[in-house]
Amino acid sequence: MTEAAPNFEGLLREALAPVEPPADLAERLESTLTSITEMAADELEAWELSAMRDPRNWARPAAALLVGTSAGAALVLLRARRRAHGSPASLDGVREAAERAVADLGREARKLLGDR
């Protein structure tokens, strides 16, 4: 009954090896988030204000608002992060980096909201 002991260290090294994401992952994620945001906006546009009297009708608009807001925020962060990775690595300071990030977030939010 002398079985070979499994090589746990080798198995762990193989299982925990870094994996590169697909090249088009960011584009697919961005298109999916854009689609979700647009569907949520369409759902909210189609909702009639007269239905607001009955609280039983609030579930769909509330879900659309929550999902649309979450997808929109994720889309803004994704685009701002992509823009930050394209900029040079040498930043003059943390304050300038924070100001740049806030400006990017504002610009992306205005794009999503249609410059309202």
Phi, psi and omega in degrees: 000044178260091178271148177291128179291135180294145180275087185296321181296318178293320178296318178294318179299319179291320182289328185259016178293140180297143180239130178280133178289159177300152184297326184265016183298316181297319180294318179295319179295318179296317179292323178294315179295321177297316179298316180296317179298317180294319178296320178294320178296319177297320179297318180291325177294324183282346183286133182269135181293335179294336180283354183289342180296327183261115182298341178293339181270003185277347187296310182296312178295324179295318178295318179297320179295315180295312181293316180296318178295316179297314180295321178295317179295318178296322178294318178298314179295320179298314181292320179294321179294319178298318179294323180293325179288338179276346181275161180299152185285335183276106178257144183288337179179169181294322181296316179295322178296319179294318178298319179295319179295319179294320178296319178297317179298317178297318180296316179292323178295319177296323177298316182292324182276355177078034177055044180284000000 
